[in-house]
């Protein structure tokens, strides 16, 4: 039993642990797959916006004549409708100081009489740009509506824009700026610029001095972070929040926005992203890097409040099932062991029965046979009378033992007949005492109430109960020791006590003395079957009563029986 319980509990706990680990791995794998999908969608969107500048660059390369303002606007019109994250697409040529006046005059002649190359004053107001060797002014801009102020603005005059233009001019590659805030922005969000240098011919000059000298200008895209991200995820429905950080910017300039899955919007409220260990054992497991114009954006993911990372029930259910199976198996083994114990006890009981039968029944039977044989050859009337009496007493004793065995057998099989009749319990007890007294050497006294005690008892079973109690009291008491029977009633229950001053029952034997074929350890010198108290217990149970034995070895025994009157 202990091995079964230990092994079963151990296997149940182990299985629950493995299931729990499996569920944890499944949750982590599922979350990792989801953030991979989100990262892929974001990178794909950024690549599309980067490709816009590449297509515009290719258009400039294949155009037979210099691209006009009208041609520029027509070429980018479809992109402006398709990509909501575009704030503006611009062309800004390189203008040297000596060409400034002519350049401004040409643009003014195109219908912009107030045009001039501008820059921001220290107070943030647009003003005419100061004298410099070179300018990179915004010349074409689409859409023009809401972006009018940018026309003529010298991109090289701004440190953030110059930080992207300078390396782009030197390398020939697309460069992205750190985050910026647009003056014309109507929503609280950050934006970024992407610049692509333009050179004459189809190929980028092979060395940096050549690229510096042949530089014609830049193609510029102004993109809004929130619109780019929201457009990328509009067809996805995943309850995952994330924050974007520009890893190449200064620490205070890194935060780009936080995507909230509940509203599917990007906000500029900087909050720390803390993924739970259930999906991200290490914080770095829930971060990904995006590439954009030679910069890297870090994306930190975390489950949204509605993600449902809650407790899984596989492990507790596995543990419960394992413990249930273990308990069922343990109960089965317990019942099997109990059945084996009962079978062993039954075998021992049968052995005691056969031992008792061979002794208790064979001895009186031998007495009967010897008395009958001697009676045949001795016709002396006095002697014959004694032998006949001996035969009768012995036969009655055997009959009582056989009746006791039948009573126990029928009770165990549930077929014991129970026929209660109305009787006077006091007179009934006196009658039984009168029938048993001649066979006893002790004097039996009866104490009962003056008025009748009417009860519904089975007379046959009641007689067997009182007879067995009196027989036991007489068998284990000295010949001159009195035996007392007392009867009382409270109107609902009759209480019958049988007291003797015999040898008593050892304390160690009291727990099992009611079982069939069980006898006290101090009565081996007296014959007996060990059925008497088992019969008493059966009769009391049949009458829905109760009983107990009070006994002290060497001082006597008192059996108290309580039977309901109805």
KACOR-V17274 format. One record per residue. N is the residue number from 1. PSI is psi in whole degrees, -180 to 180 (NA if undefined). Layout:
# KACOR-V17274
n=N psi=PSI
n=N psi=PSI
This chain:
# KACOR-V17274
n=1 psi=-48
n=2 psi=-41
n=3 psi=-41
n=4 psi=-47
n=5 psi=-47
n=6 psi=-47
n=7 psi=-43
n=8 psi=-45
n=9 psi=-41
n=10 psi=-45
n=11 psi=-38
n=12 psi=-46
n=13 psi=-42
n=14 psi=-44
n=15 psi=-42
n=16 psi=-40
n=17 psi=-45
n=18 psi=-41
n=19 psi=-43
n=20 psi=-44
n=21 psi=-41
n=22 psi=-41
n=23 psi=-40
n=24 psi=-44
n=25 psi=-40
n=26 psi=-43
n=27 psi=-44
n=28 psi=-42
n=29 psi=-42
n=30 psi=-44
n=31 psi=-41
n=32 psi=-40
n=33 psi=-39
n=34 psi=-42
n=35 psi=-26
n=36 psi=-41
n=37 psi=-42
n=38 psi=-43
n=39 psi=-42
n=40 psi=-43
n=41 psi=-41
n=42 psi=-45
n=43 psi=-39
n=44 psi=-40
n=45 psi=-44
n=46 psi=-38
n=47 psi=-38
n=48 psi=-42
n=49 psi=-34
n=50 psi=-39
n=51 psi=-26
n=52 psi=-46
n=53 psi=-36
n=54 psi=-44
n=55 psi=-41
n=56 psi=-37
n=57 psi=-44
n=58 psi=-36
n=59 psi=-43
n=60 psi=-34
n=61 psi=-33
n=62 psi=-11
n=63 psi=132
n=64 psi=-32
n=65 psi=163
n=66 psi=137
n=67 psi=128
n=68 psi=168
n=69 psi=-42
n=70 psi=-43
n=71 psi=-39
n=72 psi=-47
n=73 psi=-40
n=74 psi=-37
n=75 psi=-37
n=76 psi=-3
n=77 psi=-45
n=78 psi=-39
n=79 psi=-38
n=80 psi=-33
n=81 psi=-31
n=82 psi=-37
n=83 psi=105
n=84 psi=-15
n=85 psi=-3
n=86 psi=123
n=87 psi=-40
n=88 psi=150
n=89 psi=133
n=90 psi=154
n=91 psi=127
n=92 psi=104
n=93 psi=162
n=94 psi=124
n=95 psi=120
n=96 psi=159
n=97 psi=-40
n=98 psi=-22
n=99 psi=3
n=100 psi=-48
n=101 psi=-44
n=102 psi=-40
n=103 psi=-47
n=104 psi=-39
n=105 psi=-40
n=106 psi=-43
n=107 psi=-36
n=108 psi=-36
n=109 psi=-20
n=110 psi=0
n=111 psi=14
n=112 psi=76
n=113 psi=-24
n=114 psi=7
n=115 psi=138
n=116 psi=162
n=117 psi=126
n=118 psi=170
n=119 psi=170
n=120 psi=137
n=121 psi=168
n=122 psi=-25
n=123 psi=0
n=124 psi=13
n=125 psi=145
n=126 psi=139
n=127 psi=167
n=128 psi=134
n=129 psi=143
n=130 psi=174
n=131 psi=123
n=132 psi=167
n=133 psi=-36
n=134 psi=153
n=135 psi=152
n=136 psi=77
n=137 psi=146
n=138 psi=121
n=139 psi=-47
n=140 psi=138
n=141 psi=132
n=142 psi=133
n=143 psi=149
n=144 psi=-32
n=145 psi=132
n=146 psi=-2
n=147 psi=16
n=148 psi=-36
n=149 psi=-22
n=150 psi=-19
n=151 psi=122
n=152 psi=-6
n=153 psi=130
n=154 psi=106
n=155 psi=-32
n=156 psi=-13
n=157 psi=-12
n=158 psi=131
n=159 psi=-40
n=160 psi=-45
n=161 psi=-39
n=162 psi=-31
n=163 psi=-20
n=164 psi=-37
n=165 psi=-43
n=166 psi=-53
n=167 psi=-29
n=168 psi=-43
n=169 psi=-37
n=170 psi=-29
n=171 psi=-23
n=172 psi=9
n=173 psi=161
n=174 psi=136
n=175 psi=144
n=176 psi=150
n=177 psi=170
n=178 psi=-179
n=179 psi=147
n=180 psi=163
n=181 psi=124
n=182 psi=140
n=183 psi=-37
n=184 psi=3
n=185 psi=129
n=186 psi=-8
n=187 psi=150
n=188 psi=94
n=189 psi=161
n=190 psi=159
n=191 psi=173
n=192 psi=158
n=193 psi=149
n=194 psi=129
n=195 psi=141
n=196 psi=119
n=197 psi=149
n=198 psi=133
n=199 psi=157
n=200 psi=149
n=201 psi=180
n=202 psi=-21
n=203 psi=152
n=204 psi=133
n=205 psi=143
n=206 psi=-24
n=207 psi=164
n=208 psi=-43
n=209 psi=-39
n=210 psi=-41
n=211 psi=-37
n=212 psi=-42
n=213 psi=-35
n=214 psi=2
n=215 psi=126
n=216 psi=-26
n=217 psi=-172
n=218 psi=149
n=219 psi=132
n=220 psi=135
n=221 psi=131
n=222 psi=117
n=223 psi=146
n=224 psi=127
n=225 psi=-52
n=226 psi=-44
n=227 psi=-36
n=228 psi=-46
n=229 psi=-47
n=230 psi=-37
n=231 psi=-36
n=232 psi=-31
n=233 psi=11
n=234 psi=-26
n=235 psi=2
n=236 psi=145
n=237 psi=86
n=238 psi=129
n=239 psi=67
n=240 psi=128
n=241 psi=156
n=242 psi=159
n=243 psi=145
n=244 psi=135
n=245 psi=137
n=246 psi=107
n=247 psi=-20
n=248 psi=1
n=249 psi=167
n=250 psi=156
n=251 psi=-44
n=252 psi=-10
n=253 psi=8
n=254 psi=-38
n=255 psi=128
n=256 psi=-24
n=257 psi=162
n=258 psi=127
n=259 psi=126
n=260 psi=115
n=261 psi=-32
n=262 psi=-42
n=263 psi=-7
n=264 psi=40
n=265 psi=161
n=266 psi=130
n=267 psi=162
n=268 psi=25
n=269 psi=111
n=270 psi=114
n=271 psi=145
n=272 psi=143
n=273 psi=118
n=274 psi=94
n=275 psi=141
n=276 psi=154
n=277 psi=-21
n=278 psi=-31
n=279 psi=-22
n=280 psi=90
n=281 psi=-33
n=282 psi=139
n=283 psi=-36
n=284 psi=-17
n=285 psi=-19
n=286 psi=28
n=287 psi=147
n=288 psi=158
n=289 psi=136
n=290 psi=144
n=291 psi=132
n=292 psi=108
n=293 psi=52
n=294 psi=13
n=295 psi=162
n=296 psi=128
n=297 psi=132
n=298 psi=137
n=299 psi=121
n=300 psi=118
n=301 psi=152
n=302 psi=146
n=303 psi=140
n=304 psi=170
n=305 psi=-26
n=306 psi=9
n=307 psi=-36
n=308 psi=50
n=309 psi=10
n=310 psi=-177
n=311 psi=135
n=312 psi=149
n=313 psi=4
n=314 psi=-47
n=315 psi=-51
n=316 psi=-36
n=317 psi=-40
n=318 psi=-44
n=319 psi=-45
n=320 psi=-44
n=321 psi=-44
n=322 psi=-44
n=323 psi=-35
n=324 psi=-45
n=325 psi=-41
n=326 psi=-45
n=327 psi=-40
n=328 psi=-44
n=329 psi=-41
n=330 psi=-41
n=331 psi=-41
n=332 psi=-45
n=333 psi=-37
n=334 psi=-46
n=335 psi=-37
n=336 psi=-43
n=337 psi=-40
n=338 psi=-39
n=339 psi=-40
n=340 psi=-39
n=341 psi=-41
n=342 psi=-40
n=343 psi=-39
n=344 psi=-42
n=345 psi=-38
n=346 psi=-40
n=347 psi=-43
n=348 psi=-38
n=349 psi=-41
n=350 psi=-40
n=351 psi=-44
n=352 psi=-36
n=353 psi=-47
n=354 psi=-35
n=355 psi=-43
n=356 psi=-44
n=357 psi=-40
n=358 psi=-25
n=359 psi=-51
n=360 psi=-33
n=361 psi=-33
n=362 psi=-37
n=363 psi=-52
n=364 psi=-31
n=365 psi=-39
n=366 psi=-39
n=367 psi=-43
n=368 psi=-46
n=369 psi=-42
n=370 psi=-42
n=371 psi=-39
n=372 psi=-40
n=373 psi=-43
n=374 psi=-31
n=375 psi=-31
n=376 psi=-34
n=377 psi=-4
n=378 psi=107
n=379 psi=15
n=380 psi=122
n=381 psi=-40
n=382 psi=-45
n=383 psi=-40
n=384 psi=-38
n=385 psi=-42
n=386 psi=-41
n=387 psi=-38
n=388 psi=-42
n=389 psi=-40
n=390 psi=-42
n=391 psi=-43
n=392 psi=-46
n=393 psi=-44
n=394 psi=-42
n=395 psi=-40
n=396 psi=-39
n=397 psi=-45
n=398 psi=-41
n=399 psi=-40
n=400 psi=-40
n=401 psi=-42
n=402 psi=-41
n=403 psi=-39
n=404 psi=-43
n=405 psi=-44
n=406 psi=-40
n=407 psi=-47
n=408 psi=-41
n=409 psi=-45
n=410 psi=-37
n=411 psi=-41
n=412 psi=-34
n=413 psi=-3
n=414 psi=21
n=415 psi=21
n=416 psi=124
n=417 psi=138
n=418 psi=109
n=419 psi=82
n=420 psi=142
n=421 psi=158
n=422 psi=127
n=423 psi=162
n=424 psi=110
n=425 psi=-36
n=426 psi=-48
n=427 psi=-37
n=428 psi=-46
n=429 psi=-43
n=430 psi=-37
n=431 psi=-45
n=432 psi=-42
n=433 psi=-40
n=434 psi=-36
n=435 psi=-32
n=436 psi=-28
n=437 psi=-43
n=438 psi=-25
n=439 psi=-1
n=440 psi=143
n=441 psi=-19
n=442 psi=157
n=443 psi=128
n=444 psi=124
n=445 psi=148
n=446 psi=130
n=447 psi=118
n=448 psi=172
n=449 psi=159
n=450 psi=-32
n=451 psi=159
n=452 psi=149
n=453 psi=98
n=454 psi=131
n=455 psi=150
n=456 psi=95
n=457 psi=155
n=458 psi=116
n=459 psi=-41
n=460 psi=-46
n=461 psi=-39
n=462 psi=-40
n=463 psi=-43
n=464 psi=-40
n=465 psi=-55
n=466 psi=-36
n=467 psi=-45
n=468 psi=-39
n=469 psi=-43
n=470 psi=-42
n=471 psi=-44
n=472 psi=-42
n=473 psi=-40
n=474 psi=-38
n=475 psi=-35
n=476 psi=25
n=477 psi=152
n=478 psi=157
n=479 psi=-31
n=480 psi=10
n=481 psi=130
n=482 psi=153
n=483 psi=135
n=484 psi=134
n=485 psi=128
n=486 psi=141
n=487 psi=132
n=488 psi=164
n=489 psi=145
n=490 psi=16
n=491 psi=-21
n=492 psi=-35
n=493 psi=140
n=494 psi=135
n=495 psi=122
n=496 psi=127
n=497 psi=140
n=498 psi=117
n=499 psi=141
n=500 psi=172
n=501 psi=40
n=502 psi=-154
n=503 psi=-15
n=504 psi=177
n=505 psi=131
n=506 psi=144
n=507 psi=-38
n=508 psi=-20
n=509 psi=-9
n=510 psi=-33
n=511 psi=-30
n=512 psi=5
n=513 psi=-20
n=514 psi=-13
n=515 psi=152
n=516 psi=140
n=517 psi=17
n=518 psi=131
n=519 psi=158
n=520 psi=151
n=521 psi=-4
n=522 psi=22
n=523 psi=23
n=524 psi=-17
n=525 psi=-4
n=526 psi=137
n=527 psi=152
n=528 psi=156
n=529 psi=-18
n=530 psi=22
n=531 psi=-17
n=532 psi=-55
n=533 psi=-27
n=534 psi=-39
n=535 psi=-44
n=536 psi=-46
n=537 psi=-41
n=538 psi=-44
n=539 psi=-44
n=540 psi=-44
n=541 psi=-40
n=542 psi=-31
n=543 psi=6
n=544 psi=38
n=545 psi=-165
n=546 psi=161
n=547 psi=160
n=548 psi=163
n=549 psi=130
n=550 psi=120
n=551 psi=142
n=552 psi=125
n=553 psi=128
n=554 psi=-6
n=555 psi=-15
n=556 psi=177
n=557 psi=143
n=558 psi=120
n=559 psi=126
n=560 psi=121
n=561 psi=131
n=562 psi=120
n=563 psi=136
n=564 psi=147
n=565 psi=-22
n=566 psi=NA
